[in-house]
Amino acid sequence: MGFFDKIKSKLGMNDAAPPPPPPPVTEPDADEDDAPSASGSSSGSDGDDEAFDLAGFDPDDEEAFFNAVLHMESDGQYGGTDESRAEIMQRYGIRDRSHWQTVKDSVYSALVQKHGSSNQVSQNEMNWRSGQMQKMIQGNQAKAAASGEMNPVEGISLEAWAAINAAIVGGSATEGLLKGAGIDKARWDRASAEWNARMARDTTFAITTVYGAAFQAASKGKFGDLAREANAARAANRELAMPPPMTHEQYWEIMYEQSYATKQGKNPVDALKACGLTIVDWTDLSTYMGYHFERTSQLKWKEYEAIHKRVEAKYAAKYPGVKADVDISF
């Protein structure tokens, strides 16, 4: 795990997440003729002979439908169980898996008609899942607090530990920070070891999420306010109230600069410096841009895909013979 990955891990930027919603549905006469349908096949005349059947679903209660899709189509920590699927089938009158497929396609079609856009339906579903994720994280945080895992270590709270670490990463001298806080080095080391151990054994990412918010609450980087806004918006599952400081194309170019630097054996921090950024700036910026992408990725997936291909080609030409590893999903 590299330095950037460690920072991202502590900030919760690589948290496990529920599976993504289906790709956009193609509505009749839309411009998105090549977009896949929610059922995984392109829409067209092949489905005309299937019955339109909403079963017990109400298109005005789309959250209930999104919940059913999550449980019916996925397993694991963020998905359904045999029991939850059976309950959903009974509640909404689903006879079998074949009937569910017909109902699912029908409800998606009704939602497209309601919102006038398949992309909007997909974005609504992604936003709903993000909200469910936040509720789960908040519940896990309450459990961690009740278990004592959030209790201060050596008199140092998680928030205080995060704030001092933020200052250290920002370039402040550790010795001076600890002296100012009245903490000796041995005590700091013991507290750091325990907080790191708690994070390592916390598979729910509850501690990591609190740490990340506290770290960025103390940020003095140029994008600190944007990171704080993104964390607040994510916690409330709402739209961002502050506009992005740059385009996604500019942001992805910075990502590619770091990736190509790493592949060439160079320090990615130097690549950041060449872009006028510090590690704190990048962490804060990534927090904001990551959430901005999440709230717009389904609405603008074609636009983002075209931008990414353009950036990818630009850097392949700029660094011939070097293969970067940048994962951007749409």
Backbone hydrogen bonds in HBPLUS format (Angstrom, degrees):
<---DONOR---> <-ACCEPTOR-->    atom                        ^
c    i                          cat <-CA-CA->   ^        H-A-AA   ^      H-
h    n   atom  resd res      DA  || num        DHA   H-A  angle D-A-AA Bond
n    s   type  num  typ     dist DA aas  dist angle  dist       angle   num
A0006-LYS N   A0002-GLY O   2.95 MM   4  6.27 150.9  2.04 151.5 159.9     1
A0007-ILE N   A0003-PHE O   3.07 MM   4  6.38 160.1  2.11 150.5 155.3     2
A0008-LYS N   A0004-PHE O   2.88 MM   4  6.13 167.1  1.90 153.5 157.3     3
A0009-SER N   A0005-ASP O   2.76 MM   4  5.89 153.9  1.83 145.4 153.0     4
A0010-LYS N   A0006-LYS O   2.99 MM   4  6.23 161.3  2.03 149.1 153.0     5
A0011-LEU N   A0007-ILE O   3.01 MM   4  6.23 138.1  2.19 143.3 155.4     6
A0011-LEU N   A0008-LYS O   3.18 MM   3  5.02 125.6  2.49  90.2 104.6     7
A0013-MET N   A0008-LYS O   2.77 MM   5  4.90 156.8  1.82 155.0 151.0     8
A0012-GLY N   A0009-SER O   3.10 MM   3  5.11 158.5  2.14 101.8 108.0     9
A0030-ALA N   A0027-GLU O   3.19 MM   3  5.57 147.1  2.31 138.8 134.2    10
A0035-ALA N   A0032-GLU O   3.06 MM   3  5.37 167.1  2.07 114.7 118.5    11
A0037-SER N   A0041-SER O   3.10 MM   4  5.28 134.7  2.32 109.4 122.4    12
A0040-GLY N   A0037-SER O   3.01 MM   3  5.24 160.0  2.05 107.9 114.1    13
A0047-GLY N   A0044-GLY O   3.37 MM   3  6.25 159.3  2.42 120.8 123.8    14
A0048-ASP N   A0045-SER O   3.00 MM   3  5.10 163.2  2.03 109.6 115.1    15
A0050-GLU N   A0047-GLY O   3.14 MM   3  5.45 161.7  2.17 110.3 116.0    16
A0057-PHE N   A0054-LEU O   2.94 MM   3  5.52 163.0  1.97 142.8 143.2    17
A0056-GLY N   A0092-TYR O   3.02 MM  36  4.32 131.7  2.26 134.8 134.8    18
A0061-ASP N   A0058-ASP O   2.75 MM   3  5.35 163.9  1.77 124.8 130.4    19
A0064-ALA N   A0061-ASP O   3.19 MM   3  5.77 133.6  2.42 110.8 120.6    20
A0066-PHE N   A0062-GLU O   2.82 MM   4  6.12 162.3  1.85 155.1 159.8    21
A0067-ASN N   A0063-GLU O   2.93 MM   4  6.09 152.6  2.01 143.6 150.8    22
A0068-ALA N   A0064-ALA O   3.07 MM   4  6.31 148.7  2.17 137.6 145.9    23
A0068-ALA N   A0065-PHE O   3.01 MM   3  4.98 114.4  2.45  94.0 110.2    24
A0069-VAL N   A0065-PHE O   2.90 MM   4  6.25 158.4  1.95 156.5 162.1    25
A0070-LEU N   A0066-PHE O   2.99 MM   4  6.21 162.8  2.02 148.0 152.4    26
A0071-HIS N   A0067-ASN O   3.09 MM   4  6.35 160.5  2.13 148.4 152.6    27
A0072-MET N   A0068-ALA O   2.78 MM   4  5.86 163.7  1.81 155.9 161.3    28
A0073-GLU N   A0069-VAL O   2.87 MM   4  5.64 149.9  1.96 149.6 155.1    29
A0080-GLY N   A0074-SER O   2.82 MM   6  5.91 166.9  1.84 130.7 130.9    30
A0079-GLY N   A0076-GLY O   3.15 MM   3  5.08 161.4  2.18 104.6 110.3    31
A0085-ARG N   A0081-THR O   2.93 MM   4  6.09 162.4  1.96 154.4 159.3    32
A0086-ALA N   A0082-ASP O   3.04 MM   4  6.13 154.6  2.10 139.5 146.5    33
A0087-GLU N   A0083-GLU O   3.00 MM   4  6.22 155.2  2.06 146.3 153.0    34
A0088-ILE N   A0084-SER O   3.00 MM   4  6.20 156.3  2.05 145.5 151.4    35
A0089-MET N   A0085-ARG O   2.96 MM   4  6.16 162.2  1.99 150.8 155.4    36
A0090-GLN N   A0086-ALA O   3.03 MM   4  6.21 156.0  2.08 145.5 151.7    37
A0091-ARG N   A0087-GLU O   2.90 MM   4  6.05 162.4  1.93 148.4 153.7    38
A0092-TYR N   A0088-ILE O   3.03 MM   4  6.10 163.3  2.06 152.9 156.0    39
A0093-GLY N   A0089-MET O   3.00 MM   4  5.61 112.9  2.46 133.0 144.9    40
A0094-ILE N   A0089-MET O   2.78 MM   5  4.44 155.2  1.84 134.6 140.2    41
A0100-TRP N   A0096-ASP O   2.93 MM   4  6.21 155.4  1.99 150.6 158.3    42
A0101-GLN N   A0097-ARG O   3.03 MM   4  6.30 151.3  2.12 144.3 150.6    43
A0102-THR N   A0098-SER O   3.26 MM   4  6.62 155.8  2.32 145.6 151.0    44
A0103-VAL N   A0099-HIS O   2.90 MM   4  6.20 164.1  1.93 156.1 160.8    45
A0104-LYS N   A0100-TRP O   2.73 MM   4  5.84 165.3  1.75 154.8 159.4    46
A0105-ASP N   A0101-GLN O   3.05 MM   4  6.18 168.4  2.07 146.4 149.4    47
A0106-SER N   A0102-THR O   2.97 MM   4  6.12 152.1  2.04 143.5 151.9    48
A0107-VAL N   A0103-VAL O   2.87 MM   4  6.11 161.3  1.91 159.0 162.5    49
A0108-TYR N   A0104-LYS O   3.01 MM   4  6.21 166.5  2.03 154.1 158.0    50
A0109-SER N   A0105-ASP O   2.99 MM   4  6.13 153.9  2.06 140.8 148.3    51
A0110-ALA N   A0106-SER O   2.93 MM   4  6.23 152.6  2.01 145.0 152.5    52
A0111-LEU N   A0107-VAL O   2.87 MM   4  6.14 152.5  1.95 151.1 158.7    53
A0112-VAL N   A0108-TYR O   2.92 MM   4  6.20 149.2  2.02 147.9 156.2    54
A0113-GLN N   A0109-SER O   3.08 MM   4  6.37 156.3  2.14 146.2 152.0    55
A0114-LYS N   A0110-ALA O   2.95 MM   4  6.18 147.2  2.06 140.0 149.7    56
A0115-HIS N   A0111-LEU O   2.91 MM   4  6.10 163.0  1.94 152.5 155.1    57
A0116-GLY N   A0112-VAL O   2.66 MM   4  5.37 136.0  1.84 142.9 154.3    58
A0121-VAL N   A0117-SER O   3.31 MM   4  6.61 152.4  2.39 140.2 146.6    59
A0122-SER N   A0118-SER O   3.05 MM   4  6.38 162.1  2.08 152.5 156.7    60
A0123-GLN N   A0119-ASN O   2.88 MM   4  6.12 154.2  1.94 146.9 154.5    61
A0124-ASN N   A0120-GLN O   2.85 MM   4  6.05 157.4  1.91 148.0 154.2    62
A0125-GLU N   A0121-VAL O   3.01 MM   4  6.29 154.1  2.08 147.2 154.0    63
A0126-MET N   A0122-SER O   2.96 MM   4  6.22 157.9  2.01 147.6 153.6    64
A0127-ASN N   A0123-GLN O   2.86 MM   4  6.06 163.2  1.89 153.3 157.9    65
A0128-TRP N   A0124-ASN O   2.92 MM   4  6.13 153.0  1.99 144.1 151.6    66
A0129-ARG N   A0125-GLU O   2.97 MM   4  6.23 159.0  2.01 148.3 153.7    67
A0130-SER N   A0126-MET O   2.93 MM   4  6.19 150.4  2.02 147.1 155.7    68
A0131-GLY N   A0127-ASN O   3.04 MM   4  6.33 151.5  2.12 144.4 151.5    69
A0132-GLN N   A0128-TRP O   3.00 MM   4  6.38 149.9  2.09 147.4 155.8    70
A0133-MET N   A0129-ARG O   2.92 MM   4  6.16 153.3  1.99 147.5 154.6    71
A0134-GLN N   A0130-SER O   3.00 MM   4  6.32 152.9  2.08 146.6 153.5    72
A0135-LYS N   A0131-GLY O   3.04 MM   4  6.33 155.1  2.10 147.0 153.2    73
A0136-MET N   A0132-GLN O   3.03 MM   4  6.29 153.9  2.10 145.5 152.4    74
A0137-ILE N   A0133-MET O   2.90 MM   4  6.19 159.4  1.94 150.6 156.5    75
A0138-GLN N   A0134-GLN O   2.86 MM   4  6.03 163.6  1.89 151.8 156.2    76
A0139-GLY N   A0135-LYS O   2.96 MM   4  6.13 148.1  2.06 139.7 148.5    77
A0140-ASN N   A0136-MET O   2.87 MM   4  6.16 153.1  1.95 147.5 155.2    78
A0141-GLN N   A0137-ILE O   2.84 MM   4  6.14 146.8  1.95 147.8 157.5    79
A0142-ALA N   A0138-GLN O   3.10 MM   4  6.35 153.0  2.18 140.8 147.1    80
A0143-LYS N   A0139-GLY O   3.05 MM   4  6.35 152.8  2.12 145.1 152.5    81
A0144-ALA N   A0140-ASN O   2.86 MM   4  6.10 156.7  1.91 146.9 153.4    82
A0145-ALA N   A0141-GLN O   2.91 MM   4  6.12 155.4  1.97 147.1 153.7    83
A0146-ALA N   A0142-ALA O   2.96 MM   4  6.17 156.2  2.02 143.9 150.4    84
A0147-SER N   A0143-LYS O   2.95 MM   4  6.16 141.1  2.11 143.6 154.0    85
A0149-GLU N   A0144-ALA O   3.01 MM   5  5.26 129.6  2.27 163.6 160.4    86
A0148-GLY N   A0145-ALA O   3.20 MM   3  5.28 153.1  2.27 101.3 109.4    87
A0151-ASN N   A0148-GLY O   3.08 MM   3  5.21 161.1  2.12 106.8 112.6    88
A0153-VAL N   A0156-ILE O   2.96 MM   3  5.12 161.7  2.00 135.1 130.3    89
A0156-ILE N   A0153-VAL O   2.78 MM   3  5.12 160.9  1.82 114.0 120.7    90
A0161-TRP N   A0157-SER O   2.90 MM   4  6.12 161.7  1.94 151.8 157.1    91
A0162-ALA N   A0158-LEU O   2.91 MM   4  6.10 156.9  1.96 146.3 152.6    92
A0163-ALA N   A0159-GLU O   2.92 MM   4  6.13 158.0  1.97 145.7 151.7    93
A0164-ILE N   A0160-ALA O   3.02 MM   4  6.25 161.8  2.06 151.7 155.5    94
A0165-ASN N   A0161-TRP O   3.01 MM   4  6.19 159.9  2.05 146.4 152.5    95
A0166-ALA N   A0162-ALA O   2.84 MM   4  6.07 149.2  1.93 148.1 156.9    96
A0167-ALA N   A0163-ALA O   3.09 MM   4  6.39 151.2  2.17 142.5 149.5    97
A0168-ILE N   A0164-ILE O   2.92 MM   4  6.23 151.7  2.00 148.5 156.9    98
A0169-VAL N   A0165-ASN O   2.87 MM   4  6.10 169.5  1.88 156.1 157.9    99
A0170-GLY N   A0166-ALA O   2.92 MM   4  6.02 138.6  2.10 134.9 147.1   100
A0172-SER N   A0167-ALA O   2.96 MM   5  5.53 159.3  2.00 157.4 150.5   101
A0171-GLY N   A0168-ILE O   2.95 MM   3  5.26 160.5  1.99 108.6 114.7   102
A0177-LEU N   A0173-ALA O   3.11 MM   4  6.36 160.8  2.15 154.3 160.0   103
A0178-LEU N   A0174-THR O   2.92 MM   4  6.13 167.5  1.93 161.7 164.3   104
A0179-LYS N   A0175-GLU O   2.99 MM   4  6.11 158.9  2.03 146.6 152.9   105
A0180-GLY N   A0176-GLY O   2.96 MM   4  6.08 158.7  2.00 145.7 151.4   106
A0181-ALA N   A0177-LEU O   3.04 MM   4  6.27 137.5  2.23 140.3 151.6   107
A0181-ALA N   A0178-LEU O   3.17 MM   3  5.06 126.4  2.47  91.3 105.2   108
A0182-GLY N   A0178-LEU O   2.95 MM   4  6.05 108.9  2.47 136.5 153.6   109
A0183-ILE N   A0178-LEU O   2.85 MM   5  4.98 175.9  1.85 149.6 148.9   110
A0182-GLY N   A0179-LYS O   3.10 MM   3  5.02 152.8  2.18  98.6 107.0   111
A0188-TRP N   A0184-ASP O   3.00 MM   4  6.26 160.3  2.04 155.0 161.3   112
A0189-ASP N   A0185-LYS O   2.88 MM   4  6.10 159.8  1.92 152.9 158.0   113
A0190-ARG N   A0186-ALA O   3.02 MM   4  6.28 159.3  2.07 148.3 153.4   114
A0191-ALA N   A0187-ARG O   2.97 MM   4  6.17 162.5  2.00 151.0 156.0   115
A0192-SER N   A0188-TRP O   2.82 MM   4  6.00 162.1  1.85 152.7 158.1   116
A0193-ALA N   A0189-ASP O   2.94 MM   4  6.07 157.1  1.99 145.8 151.9   117
A0194-GLU N   A0190-ARG O   3.07 MM   4  6.31 157.7  2.12 146.5 152.0   118
A0195-TRP N   A0191-ALA O   2.87 MM   4  6.11 165.7  1.89 156.0 160.1   119
A0196-ASN N   A0192-SER O   2.93 MM   4  6.00 161.7  1.96 147.8 153.2   120
A0197-ALA N   A0193-ALA O   2.96 MM   4  6.09 148.4  2.06 138.1 147.3   121
A0198-ARG N   A0194-GLU O   2.84 MM   4  6.12 154.7  1.90 150.9 157.4   122
A0199-MET N   A0195-TRP O   3.00 MM   4  6.25 157.1  2.06 146.7 152.7   123
A0200-ALA N   A0196-ASN O   2.96 MM   4  6.16 155.2  2.02 144.3 151.2   124
A0201-ARG N   A0197-ALA O   3.09 MM   4  6.36 149.3  2.18 147.5 154.2   125
A0202-ASP N   A0199-MET O   3.20 MM   3  5.11 149.4  2.30  97.9 107.0   126
A0205-PHE N   A0202-ASP O   3.39 MM   3  5.75 166.6  2.41 110.1 114.0   127
A0209-THR N   A0205-PHE O   2.98 MM   4  6.03 153.7  2.05 142.5 148.6   128
A0210-VAL N   A0206-ALA O   3.22 MM   4  6.52 160.9  2.26 147.6 151.9   129
A0211-TYR N   A0207-ILE O   2.87 MM   4  6.08 161.7  1.91 153.2 159.1   130
A0212-GLY N   A0208-THR O   2.83 MM   4  6.05 161.1  1.86 149.7 154.5   131
A0213-ALA N   A0209-THR O   3.08 MM   4  6.31 162.8  2.11 149.5 153.1   132
A0214-ALA N   A0210-VAL O   2.98 MM   4  6.18 160.8  2.02 150.8 156.4   133
A0215-PHE N   A0211-TYR O   2.76 MM   4  5.91 158.7  1.80 156.9 163.4   134
A0216-GLN N   A0212-GLY O   3.02 MM   4  6.19 162.5  2.05 147.7 151.6   135
A0217-ALA N   A0213-ALA O   2.83 MM   4  5.93 132.2  2.06 136.6 150.5   136
A0218-ALA N   A0214-ALA O   3.22 MM   4  6.40 137.2  2.41 139.1 147.6   137
A0219-SER N   A0216-GLN O   3.22 MM   3  4.72 153.8  2.30  90.1  98.0   138
A0224-GLY N   A0221-GLY O   3.15 MM   3  5.14 164.8  2.17 112.4 112.0   139
A0227-ALA N   A0223-PHE O   3.03 MM   4  6.36 155.0  2.09 153.8 160.9   140
A0228-ARG N   A0224-GLY O   2.98 MM   4  6.25 160.8  2.02 152.1 157.2   141
A0229-GLU N   A0225-ASP O   2.97 MM   4  6.16 152.8  2.04 142.8 150.3   142
A0230-ALA N   A0226-LEU O   2.90 MM   4  6.14 156.0  1.96 146.5 153.2   143
A0231-ASN N   A0227-ALA O   2.92 MM   4  6.17 159.8  1.96 151.8 156.8   144
A0232-ALA N   A0228-ARG O   3.02 MM   4  6.18 156.4  2.08 143.8 150.2   145
A0233-ALA N   A0229-GLU O   2.84 MM   4  6.02 158.2  1.89 149.3 155.8   146
A0234-ARG N   A0230-ALA O   2.85 MM   4  5.98 159.6  1.89 149.0 154.6   147
A0235-ALA N   A0231-ASN O   3.03 MM   4  6.13 161.9  2.07 143.1 148.1   148
A0236-ALA N   A0232-ALA O   3.12 MM   4  6.29 146.3  2.24 141.0 149.5   149
A0237-ASN N   A0233-ALA O   2.79 MM   4  5.69 107.3  2.32 135.2 153.7   150
A0238-ARG N   A0233-ALA O   2.94 MM   5  5.06 162.1  1.97 139.9 145.9   151
A0237-ASN N   A0234-ARG O   3.07 MM   3  4.77 148.9  2.17  95.5 105.1   152
A0251-TYR N   A0247-THR O   3.05 MM   4  6.34 157.8  2.10 147.3 153.9   153
A0252-TRP N   A0248-HIS O   2.82 MM   4  5.99 166.6  1.84 153.1 156.3   154
A0253-GLU N   A0249-GLU O   3.01 MM   4  6.16 144.6  2.14 142.1 151.6   155
A0254-ILE N   A0250-GLN O   3.26 MM   4  6.59 147.6  2.37 141.5 148.5   156
A0254-ILE N   A0251-TYR O   3.10 MM   3  5.31 123.1  2.43  99.2 112.8   157
A0255-MET N   A0251-TYR O   3.12 MM   4  6.53 151.7  2.21 144.8 153.1   158
A0256-TYR N   A0252-TRP O   2.88 MM   4  6.16 156.7  1.94 148.7 154.4   159
A0257-GLU N   A0253-GLU O   2.93 MM   4  6.17 151.6  2.01 144.3 152.0   160
A0258-GLN N   A0254-ILE O   3.18 MM   4  6.44 159.3  2.22 148.1 152.0   161
A0259-SER N   A0255-MET O   3.00 MM   4  6.27 160.3  2.04 149.0 155.0   162
A0260-TYR N   A0256-TYR O   2.87 MM   4  5.99 169.2  1.88 156.4 158.5   163
A0261-ALA N   A0257-GLU O   3.02 MM   4  6.09 148.3  2.13 138.5 147.7   164
A0262-THR N   A0258-GLN O   2.98 MM   4  6.23 159.1  2.03 150.3 155.0   165
A0263-LYS N   A0259-SER O   3.04 MM   4  6.32 161.5  2.07 149.6 154.3   166
A0264-GLN N   A0260-TYR O   3.11 MM   4  6.22 131.0  2.36 136.4 148.0   167
A0264-GLN N   A0261-ALA O   3.17 MM   3  5.19 135.2  2.38  95.3 107.7   168
A0266-LYS N   A0261-ALA O   2.74 MM   5  4.90 154.2  1.81 159.4 150.5   169
A0265-GLY N   A0262-THR O   2.96 MM   3  5.11 160.7  1.99 112.2 115.0   170
A0270-ASP N   A0267-ASN O   2.98 MM   3  5.46 134.9  2.19 110.5 121.5   171
A0272-LEU N   A0268-PRO O   3.01 MM   4  6.37 147.4  2.12 143.2 151.8   172
A0273-LYS N   A0269-VAL O   2.93 MM   4  6.26 155.2  1.99 144.8 151.5   173
A0274-ALA N   A0270-ASP O   2.97 MM   4  6.25 150.8  2.06 144.6 151.9   174
A0275-CYS N   A0272-LEU O   2.85 MM   3  5.02 136.0  2.05 100.5 114.2   175
A0277-LEU N   A0272-LEU O   2.94 MM   5  5.14 165.5  1.96 136.0 135.7   176
A0276-GLY N   A0273-LYS O   2.88 MM   3  4.89 158.6  1.92 105.8 111.2   177
A0282-TRP N   A0278-THR O   2.93 MM   4  6.22 161.5  1.96 151.5 156.1   178
A0283-THR N   A0279-ILE O   2.94 MM   4  6.12 159.5  1.99 145.4 151.0   179
A0284-ASP N   A0280-VAL O   2.95 MM   4  6.13 168.4  1.96 154.1 157.0   180
A0285-LEU N   A0281-ASP O   2.80 MM   4  5.93 161.8  1.83 150.6 156.7   181
A0286-SER N   A0282-TRP O   2.81 MM   4  5.89 159.2  1.85 148.6 154.3   182
A0287-THR N   A0283-THR O   3.07 MM   4  6.27 148.8  2.17 142.1 150.0   183
A0288-TYR N   A0284-ASP O   3.18 MM   4  6.51 159.6  2.23 149.7 153.9   184
A0289-MET N   A0285-LEU O   2.81 MM   4  6.02 177.4  1.81 163.6 163.1   185
A0290-GLY N   A0286-SER O   2.82 MM   4  5.56 151.1  1.91 136.7 145.0   186
A0291-TYR N   A0287-THR O   3.37 MM   4  6.45 156.1  2.43 135.2 140.5   187
A0292-HIS N   A0288-TYR O   2.90 MM   4  6.17 158.3  1.95 153.2 160.4   188
A0293-PHE N   A0289-MET O   2.87 MM   4  5.98 157.0  1.92 145.1 150.7   189
A0294-GLU N   A0290-GLY O   3.04 MM   4  6.23 154.7  2.10 139.4 146.5   190
A0295-ARG N   A0291-TYR O   2.99 MM   4  6.25 154.0  2.06 150.4 155.9   191
A0296-THR N   A0293-PHE O   3.13 MM   3  5.20 153.3  2.21 102.6 110.9   192
A0297-SER N   A0293-PHE O   2.68 MM   4  5.28 128.6  1.94 157.4 164.5   193
A0300-LYS N   A0296-THR O   2.90 MM   4  5.97 152.1  1.98 159.8 167.4   194
A0304-TYR N   A0300-LYS O   2.88 MM   4  6.10 166.3  1.90 164.5 168.8   195
A0305-GLU N   A0301-TRP O   2.89 MM   4  5.92 153.8  1.96 141.8 149.4   196
A0306-ALA N   A0302-LYS O   3.04 MM   4  6.24 158.0  2.09 147.3 152.3   197
A0307-ILE N   A0303-GLU O   3.02 MM   4  6.29 156.9  2.08 147.0 153.6   198
A0308-HIS N   A0304-TYR O   2.86 MM   4  6.05 164.8  1.88 152.9 156.9   199
A0309-LYS N   A0305-GLU O   3.04 MM   4  6.25 160.4  2.08 147.4 152.4   200
A0310-ARG N   A0306-ALA O   3.07 MM   4  6.26 151.5  2.16 142.9 150.6   201
A0311-VAL N   A0307-ILE O   2.92 MM   4  6.24 158.9  1.96 155.1 160.6   202
A0312-GLU N   A0308-HIS O   2.80 MM   4  5.93 163.8  1.82 153.9 159.1   203
A0313-ALA N   A0309-LYS O   2.97 MM   4  6.09 160.7  2.01 144.2 148.8   204
A0314-LYS N   A0310-ARG O   2.99 MM   4  6.14 153.6  2.06 142.3 150.1   205
A0315-TYR N   A0311-VAL O   3.05 MM   4  6.31 158.9  2.10 154.3 157.7   206
A0316-ALA N   A0312-GLU O   3.02 MM   4  6.17 144.1  2.15 142.9 153.3   207
A0317-ALA N   A0313-ALA O   3.09 MM   4  6.25 149.4  2.19 144.4 151.2   208
A0318-LYS N   A0314-LYS O   2.99 MM   4  6.18 142.5  2.13 134.5 145.8   209
A0319-TYR N   A0315-TYR O   2.94 MM   4  5.90 153.6  2.01 141.1 145.9   210
A0322-VAL N   A0319-TYR O   3.27 MM   3  5.82 156.0  2.33 137.4 137.3   211
